[in-house]
Amino acid sequence: MKALKLLLLLPIIALCFGCGGNSDKAAIRFGTGGTGGMYYAYGIELAKMMQAEGKGHALDVKTTAGSAANLRLLREKFLDLAIVQSDTLSNAINGRGVFAAAGPGMGYAAVAGLYTEACQIIVTKNSDIMTVSDLVGKRVSVGERESGVLQNAEQILMAHGLTFEMIEPIYLSFSDSAAALESGEISAFFITAGAPTAAVADLAKRKEIRLLSIEPDVQNNMMKLYKGYTRCTIPANSYAGQEEEVSTIGVKAVLVASTDLKDDEVNYITEFIFQNADKLPHNTTDKLTNEYAVQDIPASFHAGAARFYDAQEIKVNIYSGKSSEGVKASQD
């Protein structure tokens, strides 16, 4: 387990200031996801932009298995900042699912909802898999262990009357899933990320692919059963050869911070993200607004982020050391 933690924490890129008065200031350890996903792209670009501004704030961007791993690593103080799925955050805050043994999540708080992540199911264009139900008996990548994708895949399958026992589940990253589909090692893979997603976009340039839609009645049932889901449309031409829009389910990508991270740092990061929202990677449909950032976030907010929202005349619940669910902001 210790070796796994060390592997997850290997820095892919550390954008820091080398000399001068800020050289003794530790970079903020930022947990993202795999290199083929939107979390990683967002973290890398944010780090570059903060470095370019030159105000002495540095991010040390790290790859991880994804949302569940990020929340665990935040709790264990291996990370200072991370992006996670809203549904996984809800489970962590309440000690449900994979977080049941650890109990309700403490030690981290929300900063902002960033964009909507689409639950995407990718097959080859000539595949005989036309619906989720056709995955029975197929070799399918369901995301890495400790990823939010894994939970989404399980719940989508269950909503169609399937279980992991009815498929052959493989646990791969975005990039490895794309490579495995291209080589014919798997028949389909699940990912949850802002669309277009780099790993899928790169695959679509080399091989003809197709995305499965989720029927509206299934979407309705999932939104009733599980917190954090919303309807999501992947516009046509998001990927090469994708001529029609795809209707699916989605979750919100949420930036969270350790409560040990100083209020001034979190306040700066929150303001910086809003000032540069259009330049940061996101999906093709959402625009970051104050209201979007605080709506339906299943956790209390970091005091540094709350200071930013207060200046915008938006009140949010501030983390007080207790777990909280269904936190709603009110605009004065």
C-alpha positions as CSV (number, residue, x, y, z in Angstrom):
1,M,0.0,0.0,0.0
2,K,2.8,2.4,0.8
3,A,4.4,1.7,-2.6
4,L,1.1,2.4,-4.2
5,K,0.8,5.7,-2.5
6,L,4.3,6.7,-3.5
7,L,3.5,5.7,-7.1
8,L,0.3,7.8,-7.2
9,L,2.2,10.8,-5.8
10,L,5.0,10.8,-8.4
11,P,5.0,14.3,-9.8
12,I,4.5,14.5,-13.6
13,I,5.2,18.2,-13.6
14,A,6.2,20.6,-10.8
15,L,5.8,24.2,-11.9
16,C,7.6,26.2,-9.2
17,F,9.6,29.3,-9.0
18,G,13.3,28.5,-8.8
19,C,14.9,31.6,-7.4
20,G,14.3,34.7,-5.4
21,G,12.2,35.4,-2.4
22,N,9.7,32.7,-3.1
23,S,12.2,29.8,-3.4
24,D,11.4,28.6,0.2
25,K,7.7,28.5,-0.4
26,A,6.4,25.0,-0.9
27,A,4.4,24.3,-4.0
28,I,0.8,23.2,-3.5
29,R,0.4,19.5,-4.2
30,F,-2.5,19.3,-6.8
31,G,-4.1,15.9,-7.4
32,T,-5.6,15.4,-10.8
33,G,-6.1,12.1,-12.6
34,G,-4.6,10.2,-15.5
35,T,-2.7,12.0,-18.3
36,G,-5.4,11.4,-20.8
37,G,-8.2,13.1,-18.9
38,M,-9.5,16.6,-18.3
39,Y,-8.4,16.8,-14.7
40,Y,-4.8,16.5,-15.7
41,A,-5.1,18.9,-18.6
42,Y,-6.8,21.4,-16.3
43,G,-4.2,21.1,-13.6
44,I,-1.3,21.5,-16.0
45,E,-2.8,24.6,-17.6
46,L,-3.7,26.2,-14.3
47,A,-0.1,25.6,-13.0
48,K,1.4,27.1,-16.2
49,M,-0.9,30.2,-16.0
50,M,-0.2,30.7,-12.3
51,Q,3.5,30.5,-12.9
52,A,3.3,33.0,-15.8
53,E,1.6,35.5,-13.5
54,G,4.6,35.5,-11.3
55,K,3.1,36.2,-7.9
56,G,4.8,33.3,-6.2
57,H,2.0,30.7,-6.2
58,A,3.1,27.4,-7.5
59,L,1.3,24.1,-8.2
60,D,3.0,20.7,-8.1
61,V,0.6,18.7,-10.4
62,K,0.4,15.0,-9.7
63,T,-1.3,12.1,-11.5
64,T,-3.6,9.8,-9.5
65,A,-6.2,7.2,-10.1
66,G,-8.9,9.8,-9.9
67,S,-11.6,11.1,-7.6
68,A,-11.7,8.5,-4.8
69,A,-7.9,8.4,-4.6
70,N,-7.7,12.1,-4.5
71,L,-10.1,12.3,-1.6
72,R,-8.3,9.6,0.3
73,L,-4.9,11.4,-0.3
74,L,-6.4,14.7,0.8
75,R,-7.6,13.1,4.0
76,E,-4.2,11.5,4.6
77,K,-2.5,14.9,3.9
78,F,-0.6,13.7,0.8
79,L,-2.4,16.4,-1.3
80,D,-3.4,20.0,-0.7
81,L,-5.7,20.5,-3.6
82,A,-7.6,18.2,-6.0
83,I,-10.4,17.8,-8.6
84,V,-13.1,15.2,-7.8
85,Q,-16.5,14.2,-9.1
86,S,-19.5,15.6,-7.2
87,D,-21.1,12.2,-6.7
88,T,-17.8,10.7,-5.3
89,L,-17.5,13.8,-3.1
90,S,-21.0,13.2,-1.8
91,N,-20.2,9.6,-0.9
92,A,-17.0,10.6,0.8
93,I,-18.7,13.4,2.9
94,N,-21.2,10.8,4.1
95,G,-19.0,7.8,4.5
96,R,-20.8,5.7,1.8
97,G,-19.6,3.1,-0.7
98,V,-15.9,2.8,-0.8
99,F,-15.6,5.4,2.0
100,A,-17.7,3.4,4.5
101,A,-14.8,2.0,6.3
102,A,-13.1,5.4,6.7
103,G,-16.3,7.1,7.8
104,P,-17.6,10.6,6.9
105,G,-15.0,12.7,5.1
106,M,-13.2,15.5,7.0
107,G,-10.2,17.6,6.4
108,Y,-11.2,18.9,3.0
109,A,-13.7,21.5,1.7
110,A,-15.1,22.7,-1.6
111,V,-13.6,25.5,-3.6
112,A,-15.7,25.6,-6.8
113,G,-17.7,23.5,-9.2
114,L,-15.8,23.8,-12.4
115,Y,-17.6,22.1,-15.3
116,T,-19.9,19.1,-16.1
117,E,-18.3,15.8,-16.7
118,A,-20.0,13.4,-19.2
119,C,-20.2,9.7,-18.5
120,Q,-19.0,8.4,-21.8
121,I,-19.1,4.8,-23.2
122,I,-16.9,4.3,-26.2
123,V,-16.9,1.5,-28.7
124,T,-15.5,1.1,-32.2
125,K,-17.8,2.3,-35.0
126,N,-18.3,-1.2,-36.5
127,S,-19.0,-2.8,-33.1
128,D,-22.2,-4.8,-32.6
129,I,-22.6,-3.0,-29.3
130,M,-25.5,-0.5,-29.8
131,T,-26.7,-0.1,-26.2
132,V,-25.4,-0.6,-22.7
133,S,-27.4,-3.9,-22.5
134,D,-25.2,-5.2,-25.3
135,L,-22.2,-5.2,-23.0
136,V,-23.1,-8.5,-21.6
137,G,-20.3,-11.0,-21.9
138,K,-17.9,-8.3,-23.3
139,R,-14.5,-7.3,-22.0
140,V,-15.0,-3.7,-20.8
141,S,-12.7,-1.2,-19.1
142,V,-14.6,0.3,-16.2
143,G,-12.0,2.8,-15.0
144,E,-9.1,2.5,-12.6
145,R,-9.6,1.3,-9.0
146,E,-10.2,4.3,-6.7
147,S,-11.6,6.3,-9.6
148,G,-15.0,7.9,-9.8
149,V,-15.4,6.3,-13.2
150,L,-15.6,2.9,-11.6
151,Q,-18.6,3.9,-9.5
152,N,-20.3,5.5,-12.5
153,A,-19.8,2.4,-14.6
154,E,-21.2,0.2,-11.9
155,Q,-24.3,2.4,-11.5
156,I,-24.9,2.8,-15.2
157,L,-24.7,-1.0,-15.6
158,M,-27.1,-1.5,-12.7
159,A,-29.5,1.0,-14.2
160,H,-29.7,-1.3,-17.2
161,G,-30.1,-4.5,-15.1
162,L,-26.4,-5.5,-15.4
163,T,-23.6,-6.2,-12.9
164,F,-19.9,-6.6,-13.2
165,E,-20.4,-10.3,-13.0
166,M,-22.2,-10.1,-16.3
167,I,-19.3,-8.5,-18.2
168,E,-15.5,-9.0,-18.0
169,P,-14.4,-5.9,-16.2
170,I,-10.9,-4.5,-16.8
171,Y,-9.5,-1.7,-14.7
172,L,-7.6,0.8,-16.9
173,S,-6.8,4.5,-17.1
174,F,-8.2,6.6,-19.9
175,S,-5.1,6.3,-22.1
176,D,-4.7,2.6,-21.5
177,S,-8.4,2.1,-22.2
178,A,-8.1,3.9,-25.5
179,A,-5.0,1.9,-26.5
180,A,-6.8,-1.4,-25.5
181,L,-9.9,-0.6,-27.6
182,E,-7.6,0.4,-30.6
183,S,-5.8,-2.9,-30.4
184,G,-8.9,-5.0,-29.9
185,E,-8.1,-6.1,-26.3
186,I,-11.4,-4.7,-25.1
187,S,-14.8,-4.1,-26.6
188,A,-15.7,-0.9,-24.8
189,F,-14.6,1.5,-22.1
190,F,-16.2,3.9,-19.7
191,I,-14.8,7.3,-18.8
192,T,-16.2,10.3,-16.9
193,A,-14.7,13.6,-18.0
194,G,-15.4,16.8,-19.7
195,A,-15.9,16.3,-23.4
196,P,-14.0,16.3,-25.6
197,T,-11.6,14.2,-23.6
198,A,-7.9,14.0,-24.8
199,A,-7.6,10.3,-24.7
200,V,-10.8,9.8,-26.7
201,A,-10.1,12.6,-29.1
202,D,-6.6,11.2,-29.9
203,L,-8.2,7.7,-30.4
204,A,-10.8,9.1,-32.7
205,K,-8.1,10.5,-35.0
206,R,-6.6,7.0,-35.4
207,K,-9.7,4.7,-35.3
208,E,-13.4,5.2,-36.0
209,I,-15.3,5.2,-32.8
210,R,-18.9,5.6,-31.5
211,L,-20.4,6.7,-28.2
212,L,-23.4,5.1,-26.6
213,S,-26.3,7.2,-25.5
214,I,-28.2,6.5,-22.3
215,E,-32.0,6.6,-22.7
216,P,-33.9,9.4,-20.9
217,D,-35.9,7.1,-18.7
218,V,-32.7,5.5,-17.4
219,Q,-31.2,9.0,-16.8
220,N,-34.4,9.9,-14.8
221,N,-34.0,6.7,-12.7
222,M,-30.3,7.4,-12.0
223,M,-31.0,11.0,-11.0
224,K,-33.6,9.8,-8.6
225,L,-31.4,7.0,-7.1
226,Y,-28.1,8.7,-6.8
227,K,-27.1,12.2,-5.8
228,G,-24.9,14.3,-8.1
229,Y,-26.1,13.2,-11.5
230,T,-27.5,15.5,-14.1
231,R,-28.5,15.2,-17.8
232,C,-25.6,15.8,-20.1
233,T,-25.3,16.2,-23.9
234,I,-22.1,15.7,-25.8
235,P,-22.5,17.9,-28.9
236,A,-22.0,16.5,-32.4
237,N,-18.5,16.8,-33.7
238,S,-17.0,16.8,-30.2
239,Y,-14.9,13.9,-31.6
240,A,-13.7,13.1,-35.2
241,G,-16.5,11.3,-37.0
242,Q,-19.1,11.9,-34.3
243,E,-21.9,13.3,-36.5
244,E,-24.7,13.2,-33.9
245,E,-25.1,14.5,-30.4
246,V,-24.9,11.9,-27.6
247,S,-27.4,12.0,-24.7
248,T,-25.9,10.7,-21.4
249,I,-25.7,11.4,-17.7
250,G,-23.1,13.6,-16.1
251,V,-21.6,14.8,-12.8
252,K,-19.9,18.1,-11.8
253,A,-16.1,18.4,-11.5
254,V,-15.4,20.0,-8.1
255,L,-12.2,21.6,-6.9
256,V,-11.6,20.8,-3.3
257,A,-8.8,21.9,-0.9
258,S,-7.3,20.6,2.3
259,T,-8.6,22.6,5.3
260,D,-4.9,22.9,6.2
261,L,-4.3,25.0,3.1
262,K,-4.1,28.7,4.1
263,D,-7.2,30.8,3.5
264,D,-5.1,33.4,1.5
265,E,-3.9,30.7,-0.9
266,V,-7.4,29.3,-1.5
267,N,-8.8,32.8,-1.9
268,Y,-6.1,33.6,-4.5
269,I,-6.7,30.3,-6.4
270,T,-10.5,30.8,-6.4
271,E,-10.2,34.3,-7.8
272,F,-7.6,33.3,-10.4
273,I,-9.8,30.5,-11.7
274,F,-12.7,32.8,-12.2
275,Q,-10.5,35.4,-13.9
276,N,-9.1,32.9,-16.3
277,A,-12.1,30.5,-16.7
278,D,-12.3,30.8,-20.4
279,K,-8.6,29.9,-20.9
280,L,-8.8,26.8,-18.7
281,P,-9.8,23.4,-20.1
282,H,-13.5,22.6,-19.6
283,N,-16.2,21.0,-21.6
284,T,-17.9,22.6,-24.6
285,T,-21.2,23.7,-22.9
286,D,-20.6,25.0,-19.4
287,K,-19.6,28.6,-18.6
288,L,-18.2,29.1,-15.1
289,T,-20.4,31.5,-13.1
290,N,-20.6,32.2,-9.4
291,E,-24.0,30.4,-9.3
292,Y,-22.7,27.4,-11.2
293,A,-19.6,27.1,-8.9
294,V,-21.7,26.8,-5.7
295,Q,-24.9,25.1,-6.9
296,D,-25.5,21.4,-5.8
297,I,-22.1,21.1,-4.2
298,P,-22.4,18.3,-1.6
299,A,-19.8,19.7,0.8
300,S,-19.1,22.9,2.9
301,F,-16.7,25.4,1.4
302,H,-13.2,26.3,2.4
303,A,-13.1,29.6,4.3
304,G,-10.7,31.1,1.7
305,A,-13.2,30.3,-1.1
306,A,-16.1,31.6,1.0
307,R,-14.3,34.9,1.3
308,F,-14.3,35.2,-2.5
309,Y,-18.0,34.4,-2.8
310,D,-18.9,36.8,0.0
311,A,-17.3,39.6,-2.1
312,Q,-19.7,38.5,-4.8
313,E,-22.6,38.7,-2.3
314,I,-23.0,34.9,-2.3
315,K,-23.2,33.2,1.0
316,V,-22.0,29.6,1.3
317,N,-21.7,27.2,4.3
318,I,-18.1,27.3,5.6
319,Y,-16.4,24.1,6.7
320,S,-16.4,23.8,10.5
321,G,-14.9,20.4,11.0
322,K,-18.1,18.5,10.5
323,S,-19.4,16.5,7.6
324,S,-22.2,18.2,5.6
325,E,-24.4,17.2,2.7
326,G,-26.6,19.1,0.3
327,V,-25.1,22.5,1.0
328,K,-26.8,25.2,-1.0
329,A,-25.6,28.7,-1.5
330,S,-28.0,31.7,-1.4
331,Q,-27.4,34.9,-3.3
332,D,-28.3,38.0,-1.3
